Amino acid sequence: MSTTRETRLSEGEAWHGAHACQVVAGEAGGKVLRYELKRGAAAPETVAGGKTNVLLEHAIDLDPRTEYLMRADRVDFAPGGVALPHRHRGGGIRCLIAGTLEVTVGETPARTVTPGGAWFESGREPVLARASKDEATSFVRVAILPREIRGRTSIMYVDPNDAERGRPRTYTVYVDEPIEVG
């Protein structure tokens, strides 16, 4: 017996699942940021009544013997906010939804990201992020992290003293759930 379950989402909400789903926009339409963790290369599925644009695809190294979780969250910077050089306990894709963000990942030159722009952080290289001085800046991300940090931050500052500096930002966690990768 198959059961169908409907989940309705509003702006600022997220859904997580391990099985196929269908995304249908309401009467007013909508924009969906969809993150998928999958083996191999496959064409993205379309959205009923809409179109699909792939912003970024990136491989991620995962040890099949390690337990992981998927975290979807939002980071909001006050104008002029800075995330001093840091790493994370795992990798993931970010997408800017408001403002501008100057991002330096590892040794690559700084890049200015605008709304709709996406980037990948592996968690291994240091990252420096500077938000717009004139407006609030926000991005959403989905990261694959070690399961043992569920409910805790994944950030590790290059200089541990920076943990007390450069934090005019807030976090909203939408999903922090165990996943199976093996």
N, C-alpha and C positions, 0 to 999 in steps of 0.2 A: 504494500500500500504506500503510495506516495502522497506526501502532504506538501502543500504550497504555503509558504508563510510570506506575508507582505510586511515590509518595513518601510515606513515613511520617514524621510529625513527632511529637515529644514536647513537653512543656511547655518553654517557653523557646527554641523554635526557630521559624524562619520559612522561607517559600518564596516565590519570586518567579517570575512567568511572564508571557509576553505573549499567551498563548492561553487559551481556555476551559479550565476545570478543574472537577472535581467534588470537593466536600468531604464526607467521610463520617466521622462520629464513631465511635470504637471502642466496645467494649462498655460501658465505664464512662462514656461520654458525653464531652463536652468543651465548651470555650468557645473560639471562634475570633474573633480580631479581623481583619477583612478590609478592606483598603484597596484602592480601585480608582481608577485614573486613566482617565477616559473622556470622550469628547466628548458634549455634550448631556445631557439628562435621560432616564434610563431607570430603570425599576423594578429594584431589586436582585433577583438570582436567589435562590432559596431554597436552603437547605442540606438535603441528604438526611437525613431522620430528625430534623430540627430546625426551628428557626424563625430568622428574620432580623429583627434590630432595627437600624435605621439610627440610629447615634449622632450623626452629623454629615455633612452634605454641604456642600461649599464650592468655589466656582469658584477657579481659579488661573490667572494670566496667564502664558502660555508663548510665547516667540518661536519660531516654527517653524524659524527659521534657526539657532537655538542648539542645541548638543548638551547633553543632560541625562543625569543618572543618578537612579535611585531608591534612596534609603537608608532602610532600616528598622533602627531601633535602639532600645535601652532605656537610660533614664537613671535611675540609682539615687542618691537623696540620703540622706546620713546624717541622723539627727534634727537639726533646726535648720539644715539646709543652705540656702544661698541661691545663686541664680543672679543675680548683679548685672546691672544693665541691659545688655542685649545685643541683637543682631540676628543673623540667619542669612543665608547666601548664597542662600536660596530658601525657599519656603513649604511648609507641610505641616500635617497633622492629628496631634494628640497625644491619647492616651487614658490617664487615670490608672488604674493597676492596684493601687496600695497606698498607704496613708497619706492625707494631705490636702496640697493645694498651693494656696497663695494666689498667683494669677496676675494680673498687671497687663499688659495688652497695649495699647501706645500710650497714648492719652488716656482709655481706658475705665476705669471704676472697677474696683478690685481685686475679684476673684471667687474664692471658695473652691471648689475642685474636689475632689470625692470620687470614690472608685473607680467606674469606669464612665462618668465624666464626660469629655467631649471638648471640645477647643478648637482653633482654627486660628491659626497665626502665618504672616503673609505673608513675613516676613523683612525687610520695610521698616521696620516700627515697632519701637521698643524694647520689650523684655519684661523684667519683674522677676518672679522666682518665689521664694517662701519656703516651704520644706517644714515639715511638722509638727515641733514641738519634741519630741514624745513618742514618735514612731515613725518607722521608715524609710519613705521615700516613693519610689515608682517610677512612671514612665510609659513607654509605648512610643509611637513616632512613625514616620510615614513622610513623608519630605520629597523634593521634586523640586529637585535642585541642579545647578549647572553641572558638566558632566562633568570639567572640568579639576581639580576638587578631590577626585576619587576617592581614597579612602584618607586624606584629611586632614580636619581639623575644619572645620565650616561657621560656627562662632561668631565674631562680631566684637563686642567690648565697646564700649559707648558711650564709656567712659573706658578707654583701653588699659591703664592701670595696674591695672584690675580683673582682668585676666587672671591675676594672681598672687594674687588674693584671692577669697574666696567660692567655693572649688571643692571642698567636701567631697561630691563626687559621682563616680560611675564610669559609664562608657559601655560598652555591649555592642553591637557592630554585627552585625546578622544578614544584611543584604543591602546591597550597595553596587555596583549594577550599571547599566551604560549602558541607556538606553531610547530608543526612537524616538518622537517626537511630531509630526513633520512630515507 
